[in-house]
Every structure is written in C-alpha cells, then in structure tokens.
Amino acid sequence: MLEHCLLALQLVFRVNRLKNSKLKIYYGSQWFSITNNFAHYVINNENLIQKLFRFTSCSDELVMQTLIMKSPYKDNLYIKERINTTESNMRLIDWSRGENGSPYVWKNEDYNTLKTTTCLFARKFDSNFSREYELKLVKTLF
C-alpha cells in the first residue's frame, strides 16, 4: 500500500531519477545464469546497484540485464540481440498463449516445438505430459 502511494506521488510530482542519466535500462526475466567472473563483477559493483535500483519497482527484472550490458561481459551473452526477451535466459516460456498472467502449459502436442528449441529449459509442463515424450526430449540432448 505504501509503495503504491509513493509511486503515485512520484507520478504527481514528475519524479524521474533517470532524467539526467545516459544509462540505458535493460530488462528481462529474474531467472538468470551467470559466470563466476560476472558474479565477482556484480559484487564489486554493489554500491552502483544500490544507487541505481534501491527505490526501483521490479528491480529483480532490471539489475542483472542493465549491469551486464554496461560491463565488459556483454560480449559473452549467448543471445545478446534478445536481451529484452524471455529467450535471453535460455528458458522457453510462452507468455503469448498463457492465461490469467501465467505462461502457456506445454502439452504432448508441443513436442516438436520443444525438440527444436535452442533454449536449455522450458516452463511450464502439463502434469500429464507423456513420459515417452520426456524420454525422447532427454535423448535429443545427449
């Protein structure tokens, strides 16, 4: 409740903390995988992270993406051109066919899509997803 009031006040008084900043904000999923070197980079930039994102709503979907794109590690991204998409974290999540704010639930008939994706993970599966298809998907990985 307090957060909503503070946000409303910021809108009324036209508070824009990035107005004079040249920093581009990137966004994406809060799920990510990072290297040990980038983890050290994150820790070493704790003060910057606090300064930029301390009063930010949904900062878990902004911090890592913004930090990596302003770092020397940006060239190590697997799918750099899709940084602002759900695919950039190597997880196949179909929000476009989901319902009520939830992702689409993969079913047996989605096997070919799942088999041909370049993503390493997929979310969410129907509890009746065939064991046969599970085994086929695992075999395509090895």
N, C-alpha and C positions, 0 to 999 in steps of 0.2 A: 504494500500500500504506500509506504513512504517513498519507495523507488518510483512509483508512478507519479506521485506528487512532485518529486524533484525533477523528473523528466518533463512534466507539464510546465514547471517554472522555467526550465531551460528553453523550452519552445516559446513561451510568452516573452521572455527577455532576450530571445535570439542568441543564446549562448552557443558558440561554435568554437570548440577548443582547437580545431584544426584549421581555422580560418587563415592564419598566417604561416601555416606549415606547408612545406613542399612534400611532406610524407604521403605516399600513396598507401592507402589501406587495402589489404587483400583479405579475402575471406574464404572459408571452406569448412569442412567438417571438423569437429573437435577430435575426431579419431585420426591419429597420425602415427607414423613410424619414422624415427629419426636415427641418425648415426651417433656414435659416441662423441665424435668431434663436434657435431652440431649441438649435442646436449651440453657440452662444455661451453660452447658459444652462448647458448641460452643462459646458462648460469652466470657467465661473465657479464651478461647484459641485463641482469636483474633490475638495476636502477632505471635503465631506459624503459624496460617493460612496465615497471611501476608508474613511471612518469606518464607514459602514453596511455596505459589501459586501466589505471586504478579505478576510475569512475566510469568505466565503459560497460554498457549493457551487452551481454553475449560476447564478452572478450575471449572466451574459450574458442570461438569460431573466427577470431581475427589475429590473435597474438602470434602463433607459430607461422601462419601464412605471411604476415607482414614482416616478421623478423627474418624469415629465410629469404624473402625477396630483396631485402636490403643487405644481405650478407654475401660473403664470397661462396657460400654453399648453394646459392640459387642455381648454379650450373649443374648441380648434382641431382636436381629433381628429375624424376622419371618421366613425368608428363607435364613439363613446365607450361606448355601452352594451355593447359586446362587447370591452372591453379585455382580458379574460382568455380570449379565444378566438383561434384561429388566423386568423379572418377579420379581426381588427382591424388586421392589417398589409396588407390588401388582396391577400392571396395565397390562392388556392383550393387547399387541401391537405386531402385526405380521409384522416384517420388511422383512421376507424372501419372502413373496408374494407381497410385495408392489412394486410400480413402480416409477421411477424417484426420488428416495430418500425419498419417502413418505411411510408411513405404509399402509398395506392392509386395505381395507374398508370392514368392516363386513356387510354381507348381510343376508337376511332371511334364506338362506340355511345353515348358520353357527350357527343356533340356538342351536344345541346340544353341540357344542364346547363351546359356551358362557355359556350355562346352567351348564356345568360340571367343569368350571374353578375354581381354588382356589383364583383367583385374585378378588379384590374388584372393579376395574374399567376396562373399555375397551376403546380402541381408534382405530379407527375412525369408525363411522357408516354411512352407506348409507342413504341419506335423504329419501329414500323410504322404510326404514326398517319398517316392519309392526307394527302397534300399537298393534295388537294381540300378537305378539312375545314380544314386550316391556312389556306388562302387565304380560305375562307368566314368564318372567325373574324376574320381581319385586316380583311376588308371590313366586318364589323359594327362595327368600331371607328372607321372613317372615313366 
